[in-house]
Amino acid sequence: MTRDEAFLQFLLRMGDNTLILGHRVSEWCGHAPVLEEDIALANTALDLIGQTQMWLGLAGEVQGEGKSADDLAFLRDVWDFRNVLLVEVPNGDFGRTLMRQFLFDAWHSIMLGRLLKSSDERVAAIAEKASKEVAYHLERSGDTVVGLGDGTEESHKRMQEALDYLWPYVGEMFASDEVDAEMVAAGIAPDPTGLREEYDALVGKVLGEATLTIPDSRFAHKGGRDGRMHTEHLGHLLTEMQWLQRAYPGATW
Amino acid sequence: MTRATVEQVWEWLDAVPDPEIPVISVVDLGIVRDVAWEGDTLTVAVTPTYSGCPATSVISMDIETALRDHGIDKIKLETRISPAWTTDWLSEKGRAKLEEYGIAPPQPAGGPERCPHCGSTAVEKVSQFGSTPCKAHWRCTDCLEPFDYFKCI
């Protein structure tokens, strides 16, 4: 694998994470329990889609085949996506959506913090922009997880169920492979394994405040970030997200 | 035809309103980072406020239209993401206009100084997210009016 091939994979991983989570979160638009939450979810989705434009825009540049961020988002199929499985799982109830958001935001904020020092100045610039937005995402998802976890009997039960369901998807964010090794060698990105300690401390603190119990098992579902095996859910999501470009190829407005 | 001076261009751009908050200009907002001539081409560097802000493309179009109206044909708009936009770049004039319009200007403390309607300092946060990505939703517990707070980033 050449350095550029690895760099492209890394950028697709970053951009596909924000794209797929952004789309998932946007599914809440008009359906959230209260207006303020609806707006908050839509704003979060908007930030994530904005970040996607930067990551996938750079991916297209590095790939050198003249593809735009839109081309990469709308014209690839399931096996080409490099997002972690966590972001493609269905929203479930509001609690599960916010728990997923928190588990992702915590990783995202730590990752972007390291990317600020990337040897590639384009990566560092995207991280600088995105990390300001993600600080707000994390503050909100963390507060909501505490509010609902340490809330009523019903909300506590649902948040614990959400955590039990999502925890096996956390490990994949810290998996390392030859792409990561190449990025570390180039000084472009950190080894994801090295982020785990900081993540566990942050997540442990918030979930503790939320009176929730982290499952013991470190078993991790994998296959998203290397594209080996996505869940069945991604195909359904893409069917909706890519529908217009597939029905009317090249349509613009 | 003589080329407009850079100062003149800045003045023209200061008359281009922000599409979401029309009381302030794109210059007040601090998103116009650089204006320079490269031969007979005018380059304008614009920094987006939030990466997904839907107003960004409208702003670029408005800037281009305004410059064309002033007779400039060759325009190059450049999107610059680093250094990232910060609310520190809002002009003093812009901050005053925001408050007058009913939007509390950003404060380093992370929350509004006072209610932009009645001036009371008894305010509380409703939501970290408001009507646009750059604003949070607050309310005054004295006059009971809700208001937008321009988030500090």
Interface residues (C-beta under 8 A of the other chain):
Chain A: E36 E37 I39 A40 N43 T44 L46 D47 L48 I49 G50 Q51 Q53 M54 E121 A124 A125 I126 E128 K129 A130 K132 E133 Y136 E139 R140
Chain B: P48 Y50 S51 G52 C53 P54 I81 S82 P83 A84 W85 V126 S127 Q128 F129 G130 S131 P133 H137 K151 I153
